[in-house]
Amino acid sequence: MKKYLSPWSKDVKKAMIDADMDTNDLAAKMCWSRQHTSSIVNGRTYHRESVSKISQLFNLEIPPEKATLAKEK
């Protein structure tokens, strides 16, 4: 089934584009693996601390718990 990104994930991706960053750049900035970073941004997994750090980096509102997970439709 196709998964749909959460509004938070879309906002992060837009902010990354505006900052001329890709997943590798974000991962390096956060000192995380590319796989962990991609998993958080794309909503495959939820880790509160990671979501908070990314939100703070891009000045985004920190979403409610698990609101960042991708939804199946």
Backbone atoms as SQL, in Angstrom:
CREATE TABLE atoms (id INTEGER PRIMARY KEY, chain TEXT, resi INTEGER, resn TEXT, atom TEXT, x REAL, y REAL, z REAL);
INSERT INTO atoms VALUES
  (1, 'A', 1, 'MET', 'N', 0.819, -1.189, 0.000),
  (2, 'A', 1, 'MET', 'CA', 0.000, 0.000, 0.000),
  (3, 'A', 1, 'MET', 'C', 0.863, 1.254, 0.000),
  (4, 'A', 2, 'LYS', 'N', 0.354, 2.268, -0.612),
  (5, 'A', 2, 'LYS', 'CA', 1.059, 3.533, -0.660),
  (6, 'A', 2, 'LYS', 'C', 0.905, 4.253, 0.675),
  (7, 'A', 3, 'LYS', 'N', 1.987, 4.888, 1.115),
  (8, 'A', 3, 'LYS', 'CA', 1.949, 5.659, 2.351),
  (9, 'A', 3, 'LYS', 'C', 2.013, 7.138, 2.005),
  (10, 'A', 4, 'TYR', 'N', 1.324, 7.930, 2.802),
  (11, 'A', 4, 'TYR', 'CA', 1.277, 9.366, 2.602),
  (12, 'A', 4, 'TYR', 'C', 2.039, 10.060, 3.719),
  (13, 'A', 5, 'LEU', 'N', 2.868, 11.009, 3.350),
  (14, 'A', 5, 'LEU', 'CA', 3.667, 11.732, 4.328),
  (15, 'A', 5, 'LEU', 'C', 2.789, 12.595, 5.221),
  (16, 'A', 6, 'SER', 'N', 3.216, 12.735, 6.464),
  (17, 'A', 6, 'SER', 'CA', 2.533, 13.626, 7.401),
  (18, 'A', 6, 'SER', 'C', 2.851, 15.074, 7.020),
  (19, 'A', 7, 'PRO', 'N', 2.032, 16.010, 7.478),
  (20, 'A', 7, 'PRO', 'CA', 2.341, 17.424, 7.215),
  (21, 'A', 7, 'PRO', 'C', 3.724, 17.820, 7.750),
  (22, 'A', 8, 'TRP', 'N', 4.122, 17.259, 8.887),
  (23, 'A', 8, 'TRP', 'CA', 5.445, 17.557, 9.440),
  (24, 'A', 8, 'TRP', 'C', 6.543, 17.099, 8.486),
  (25, 'A', 9, 'SER', 'N', 6.415, 15.900, 7.947),
  (26, 'A', 9, 'SER', 'CA', 7.417, 15.380, 7.014),
  (27, 'A', 9, 'SER', 'C', 7.522, 16.272, 5.781),
  (28, 'A', 10, 'LYS', 'N', 6.386, 16.711, 5.280),
  (29, 'A', 10, 'LYS', 'CA', 6.389, 17.601, 4.114),
  (30, 'A', 10, 'LYS', 'C', 7.074, 18.922, 4.445),
  (31, 'A', 11, 'ASP', 'N', 6.792, 19.464, 5.638),
  (32, 'A', 11, 'ASP', 'CA', 7.423, 20.722, 6.049),
  (33, 'A', 11, 'ASP', 'C', 8.939, 20.567, 6.180),
  (34, 'A', 12, 'VAL', 'N', 9.382, 19.438, 6.714),
  (35, 'A', 12, 'VAL', 'CA', 10.821, 19.187, 6.849),
  (36, 'A', 12, 'VAL', 'C', 11.462, 19.107, 5.470),
  (37, 'A', 13, 'LYS', 'N', 10.834, 18.391, 4.556),
  (38, 'A', 13, 'LYS', 'CA', 11.394, 18.264, 3.206),
  (39, 'A', 13, 'LYS', 'C', 11.473, 19.628, 2.514),
  (40, 'A', 14, 'LYS', 'N', 10.448, 20.465, 2.693),
  (41, 'A', 14, 'LYS', 'CA', 10.469, 21.811, 2.115),
  (42, 'A', 14, 'LYS', 'C', 11.594, 22.641, 2.731),
  (43, 'A', 15, 'ALA', 'N', 11.749, 22.533, 4.053),
  (44, 'A', 15, 'ALA', 'CA', 12.808, 23.277, 4.738),
  (45, 'A', 15, 'ALA', 'C', 14.189, 22.805, 4.285),
  (46, 'A', 16, 'MET', 'N', 14.330, 21.519, 4.057),
  (47, 'A', 16, 'MET', 'CA', 15.602, 20.988, 3.564),
  (48, 'A', 16, 'MET', 'C', 15.906, 21.542, 2.175),
  (49, 'A', 17, 'ILE', 'N', 14.907, 21.625, 1.326),
  (50, 'A', 17, 'ILE', 'CA', 15.099, 22.188, -0.016),
  (51, 'A', 17, 'ILE', 'C', 15.506, 23.655, 0.092),
  (52, 'A', 18, 'ASP', 'N', 14.794, 24.415, 0.945),
  (53, 'A', 18, 'ASP', 'CA', 15.116, 25.832, 1.123),
  (54, 'A', 18, 'ASP', 'C', 16.542, 26.028, 1.643),
  (55, 'A', 19, 'ALA', 'N', 16.997, 25.094, 2.468),
  (56, 'A', 19, 'ALA', 'CA', 18.353, 25.176, 3.028),
  (57, 'A', 19, 'ALA', 'C', 19.385, 24.503, 2.126),
  (58, 'A', 20, 'ASP', 'N', 18.938, 24.029, 0.973),
  (59, 'A', 20, 'ASP', 'CA', 19.811, 23.334, 0.020),
  (60, 'A', 20, 'ASP', 'C', 20.516, 22.148, 0.686),
  (61, 'A', 21, 'MET', 'N', 19.722, 21.364, 1.431),
  (62, 'A', 21, 'MET', 'CA', 20.240, 20.191, 2.137),
  (63, 'A', 21, 'MET', 'C', 19.583, 18.939, 1.586),
  (64, 'A', 22, 'ASP', 'N', 20.317, 17.828, 1.647),
  (65, 'A', 22, 'ASP', 'CA', 19.698, 16.539, 1.366),
  (66, 'A', 22, 'ASP', 'C', 19.778, 15.703, 2.646),
  (67, 'A', 23, 'THR', 'N', 19.315, 14.479, 2.581),
  (68, 'A', 23, 'THR', 'CA', 19.285, 13.624, 3.767),
  (69, 'A', 23, 'THR', 'C', 20.682, 13.403, 4.327),
  (70, 'A', 24, 'ASN', 'N', 21.663, 13.265, 3.454),
  (71, 'A', 24, 'ASN', 'CA', 23.041, 13.084, 3.921),
  (72, 'A', 24, 'ASN', 'C', 23.534, 14.299, 4.699),
  (73, 'A', 25, 'ASP', 'N', 23.197, 15.493, 4.223),
  (74, 'A', 25, 'ASP', 'CA', 23.604, 16.721, 4.910),
  (75, 'A', 25, 'ASP', 'C', 22.948, 16.823, 6.286),
  (76, 'A', 26, 'LEU', 'N', 21.651, 16.534, 6.339),
  (77, 'A', 26, 'LEU', 'CA', 20.930, 16.591, 7.610),
  (78, 'A', 26, 'LEU', 'C', 21.490, 15.555, 8.585),
  (79, 'A', 27, 'ALA', 'N', 21.749, 14.366, 8.090),
  (80, 'A', 27, 'ALA', 'CA', 22.306, 13.307, 8.938),
  (81, 'A', 27, 'ALA', 'C', 23.664, 13.725, 9.507),
  (82, 'A', 28, 'ALA', 'N', 24.498, 14.315, 8.675),
  (83, 'A', 28, 'ALA', 'CA', 25.818, 14.756, 9.133),
  (84, 'A', 28, 'ALA', 'C', 25.692, 15.858, 10.185),
  (85, 'A', 29, 'LYS', 'N', 24.773, 16.789, 9.960),
  (86, 'A', 29, 'LYS', 'CA', 24.566, 17.888, 10.908),
  (87, 'A', 29, 'LYS', 'C', 24.087, 17.370, 12.260),
  (88, 'A', 30, 'MET', 'N', 23.258, 16.332, 12.244),
  (89, 'A', 30, 'MET', 'CA', 22.697, 15.770, 13.476),
  (90, 'A', 30, 'MET', 'C', 23.584, 14.674, 14.089),
  (91, 'A', 31, 'CYS', 'N', 24.616, 14.264, 13.359),
  (92, 'A', 31, 'CYS', 'CA', 25.490, 13.154, 13.789),
  (93, 'A', 31, 'CYS', 'C', 24.715, 11.846, 13.904),
  (94, 'A', 32, 'TRP', 'N', 23.820, 11.618, 12.953),
  (95, 'A', 32, 'TRP', 'CA', 23.038, 10.385, 12.879),
  (96, 'A', 32, 'TRP', 'C', 23.396, 9.681, 11.578),
  (97, 'A', 33, 'SER', 'N', 22.978, 8.431, 11.461),
  (98, 'A', 33, 'SER', 'CA', 23.156, 7.732, 10.192),
  (99, 'A', 33, 'SER', 'C', 22.142, 8.266, 9.176),
  (100, 'A', 34, 'ARG', 'N', 22.470, 8.115, 7.901),
  (101, 'A', 34, 'ARG', 'CA', 21.542, 8.529, 6.859),
  (102, 'A', 34, 'ARG', 'C', 20.254, 7.731, 6.954),
  (103, 'A', 35, 'GLN', 'N', 20.367, 6.451, 7.295),
  (104, 'A', 35, 'GLN', 'CA', 19.194, 5.584, 7.375),
  (105, 'A', 35, 'GLN', 'C', 18.247, 6.035, 8.487),
  (106, 'A', 36, 'HIS', 'N', 18.788, 6.372, 9.645),
  (107, 'A', 36, 'HIS', 'CA', 17.953, 6.844, 10.762),
  (108, 'A', 36, 'HIS', 'C', 17.269, 8.153, 10.380),
  (109, 'A', 37, 'THR', 'N', 18.036, 9.060, 9.802),
  (110, 'A', 37, 'THR', 'CA', 17.500, 10.362, 9.413),
  (111, 'A', 37, 'THR', 'C', 16.380, 10.205, 8.396),
  (112, 'A', 38, 'SER', 'N', 16.591, 9.395, 7.385),
  (113, 'A', 38, 'SER', 'CA', 15.579, 9.154, 6.360),
  (114, 'A', 38, 'SER', 'C', 14.324, 8.535, 6.964),
  (115, 'A', 39, 'SER', 'N', 14.506, 7.609, 7.872),
  (116, 'A', 39, 'SER', 'CA', 13.381, 6.930, 8.507),
  (117, 'A', 39, 'SER', 'C', 12.521, 7.905, 9.307),
  (118, 'A', 40, 'ILE', 'N', 13.149, 8.839, 9.995),
  (119, 'A', 40, 'ILE', 'CA', 12.415, 9.843, 10.773),
  (120, 'A', 40, 'ILE', 'C', 11.699, 10.815, 9.833),
  (121, 'A', 41, 'VAL', 'N', 12.427, 11.365, 8.866),
  (122, 'A', 41, 'VAL', 'CA', 11.857, 12.369, 7.958),
  (123, 'A', 41, 'VAL', 'C', 10.711, 11.790, 7.138),
  (124, 'A', 42, 'ASN', 'N', 10.839, 10.548, 6.706),
  (125, 'A', 42, 'ASN', 'CA', 9.803, 9.934, 5.871),
  (126, 'A', 42, 'ASN', 'C', 8.691, 9.251, 6.660),
  (127, 'A', 43, 'GLY', 'N', 8.755, 9.328, 7.986),
  (128, 'A', 43, 'GLY', 'CA', 7.657, 8.827, 8.808),
  (129, 'A', 43, 'GLY', 'C', 7.590, 7.322, 8.968),
  (130, 'A', 44, 'ARG', 'N', 8.699, 6.634, 8.731),
  (131, 'A', 44, 'ARG', 'CA', 8.686, 5.180, 8.930),
  (132, 'A', 44, 'ARG', 'C', 8.823, 4.820, 10.401),
  (133, 'A', 45, 'THR', 'N', 9.563, 5.646, 11.146),
  (134, 'A', 45, 'THR', 'CA', 9.718, 5.438, 12.582),
  (135, 'A', 45, 'THR', 'C', 9.520, 6.758, 13.306),
  (136, 'A', 46, 'TYR', 'N', 9.270, 6.656, 14.603),
  (137, 'A', 46, 'TYR', 'CA', 9.103, 7.851, 15.430),
  (138, 'A', 46, 'TYR', 'C', 10.082, 7.781, 16.588),
  (139, 'A', 47, 'HIS', 'N', 10.848, 8.828, 16.772),
  (140, 'A', 47, 'HIS', 'CA', 11.740, 8.960, 17.920),
  (141, 'A', 47, 'HIS', 'C', 11.620, 10.414, 18.369),
  (142, 'A', 48, 'ARG', 'N', 11.027, 10.611, 19.536),
  (143, 'A', 48, 'ARG', 'CA', 10.683, 11.955, 20.006),
  (144, 'A', 48, 'ARG', 'C', 11.870, 12.918, 19.988),
  (145, 'A', 49, 'GLU', 'N', 13.002, 12.471, 20.477),
  (146, 'A', 49, 'GLU', 'CA', 14.170, 13.349, 20.533),
  (147, 'A', 49, 'GLU', 'C', 14.621, 13.764, 19.130),
  (148, 'A', 50, 'SER', 'N', 14.616, 12.834, 18.201),
  (149, 'A', 50, 'SER', 'CA', 15.026, 13.135, 16.822),
  (150, 'A', 50, 'SER', 'C', 14.062, 14.112, 16.169),
  (151, 'A', 51, 'VAL', 'N', 12.768, 13.880, 16.355),
  (152, 'A', 51, 'VAL', 'CA', 11.750, 14.775, 15.783),
  (153, 'A', 51, 'VAL', 'C', 11.912, 16.179, 16.369),
  (154, 'A', 52, 'SER', 'N', 12.151, 16.265, 17.666),
  (155, 'A', 52, 'SER', 'CA', 12.323, 17.566, 18.317),
  (156, 'A', 52, 'SER', 'C', 13.546, 18.305, 17.777),
  (157, 'A', 53, 'LYS', 'N', 14.655, 17.600, 17.605),
  (158, 'A', 53, 'LYS', 'CA', 15.881, 18.234, 17.105),
  (159, 'A', 53, 'LYS', 'C', 15.701, 18.752, 15.682),
  (160, 'A', 54, 'ILE', 'N', 15.066, 17.958, 14.834),
  (161, 'A', 54, 'ILE', 'CA', 14.830, 18.394, 13.452),
  (162, 'A', 54, 'ILE', 'C', 13.887, 19.593, 13.442),
  (163, 'A', 55, 'SER', 'N', 12.838, 19.534, 14.255),
  (164, 'A', 55, 'SER', 'CA', 11.880, 20.643, 14.328),
  (165, 'A', 55, 'SER', 'C', 12.568, 21.926, 14.772),
  (166, 'A', 56, 'GLN', 'N', 13.425, 21.832, 15.775),
  (167, 'A', 56, 'GLN', 'CA', 14.141, 23.012, 16.262),
  (168, 'A', 56, 'GLN', 'C', 15.103, 23.556, 15.214),
  (169, 'A', 57, 'LEU', 'N', 15.779, 22.679, 14.500),
  (170, 'A', 57, 'LEU', 'CA', 16.721, 23.108, 13.468),
  (171, 'A', 57, 'LEU', 'C', 16.031, 23.960, 12.408),
  (172, 'A', 58, 'PHE', 'N', 14.842, 23.538, 11.996),
  (173, 'A', 58, 'PHE', 'CA', 14.127, 24.234, 10.929),
  (174, 'A', 58, 'PHE', 'C', 13.036, 25.172, 11.447),
  (175, 'A', 59, 'ASN', 'N', 13.019, 25.433, 12.752),
  (176, 'A', 59, 'ASN', 'CA', 12.020, 26.317, 13.365),
  (177, 'A', 59, 'ASN', 'C', 10.594, 25.884, 13.049),
  (178, 'A', 60, 'LEU', 'N', 10.353, 24.579, 13.174),
  (179, 'A', 60, 'LEU', 'CA', 9.021, 24.028, 12.958),
  (180, 'A', 60, 'LEU', 'C', 8.393, 23.710, 14.305),
  (181, 'A', 61, 'GLU', 'N', 7.068, 23.744, 14.338),
  (182, 'A', 61, 'GLU', 'CA', 6.357, 23.360, 15.554),
  (183, 'A', 61, 'GLU', 'C', 6.600, 21.876, 15.823),
  (184, 'A', 62, 'ILE', 'N', 6.883, 21.548, 17.069),
  (185, 'A', 62, 'ILE', 'CA', 7.090, 20.144, 17.434),
  (186, 'A', 62, 'ILE', 'C', 5.718, 19.474, 17.473),
  (187, 'A', 63, 'PRO', 'N', 5.522, 18.459, 16.637),
  (188, 'A', 63, 'PRO', 'CA', 4.198, 17.836, 16.530),
  (189, 'A', 63, 'PRO', 'C', 3.896, 16.917, 17.713),
  (190, 'A', 64, 'PRO', 'N', 2.608, 16.597, 17.903),
  (191, 'A', 64, 'PRO', 'CA', 2.244, 15.635, 18.945),
  (192, 'A', 64, 'PRO', 'C', 2.901, 14.286, 18.671),
  (193, 'A', 65, 'GLU', 'N', 3.025, 13.491, 19.714),
  (194, 'A', 65, 'GLU', 'CA', 3.670, 12.185, 19.587),
  (195, 'A', 65, 'GLU', 'C', 3.039, 11.354, 18.477),
  (196, 'A', 66, 'LYS', 'N', 3.885, 10.768, 17.676),
  (197, 'A', 66, 'LYS', 'CA', 3.548, 9.875, 16.561),
  (198, 'A', 66, 'LYS', 'C', 2.752, 10.548, 15.439),
  (199, 'A', 67, 'ALA', 'N', 2.593, 11.865, 15.481),
  (200, 'A', 67, 'ALA', 'CA', 1.895, 12.575, 14.404),
  (201, 'A', 67, 'ALA', 'C', 2.747, 12.653, 13.146),
  (202, 'A', 68, 'THR', 'N', 4.010, 12.278, 13.253),
  (203, 'A', 68, 'THR', 'CA', 4.916, 12.359, 12.106),
  (204, 'A', 68, 'THR', 'C', 4.918, 11.091, 11.268),
  (205, 'A', 69, 'LEU', 'N', 4.270, 10.046, 11.744),
  (206, 'A', 69, 'LEU', 'CA', 4.295, 8.779, 11.018),
  (207, 'A', 69, 'LEU', 'C', 3.480, 8.859, 9.734),
  (208, 'A', 70, 'ALA', 'N', 3.975, 8.199, 8.698),
  (209, 'A', 70, 'ALA', 'CA', 3.264, 8.141, 7.419),
  (210, 'A', 70, 'ALA', 'C', 1.993, 7.315, 7.598),
  (211, 'A', 71, 'LYS', 'N', 0.975, 7.664, 6.864),
  (212, 'A', 71, 'LYS', 'CA', -0.313, 6.971, 6.952),
  (213, 'A', 71, 'LYS', 'C', -0.560, 6.176, 5.680),
  (214, 'A', 72, 'GLU', 'N', -1.153, 5.009, 5.842),
  (215, 'A', 72, 'GLU', 'CA', -1.561, 4.216, 4.680),
  (216, 'A', 72, 'GLU', 'C', -2.932, 4.685, 4.237),
  (217, 'A', 73, 'LYS', 'N', -3.149, 4.605, 2.941),
  (218, 'A', 73, 'LYS', 'CA', -4.451, 5.012, 2.432),
  (219, 'A', 73, 'LYS', 'C', -5.036, 3.945, 1.578);
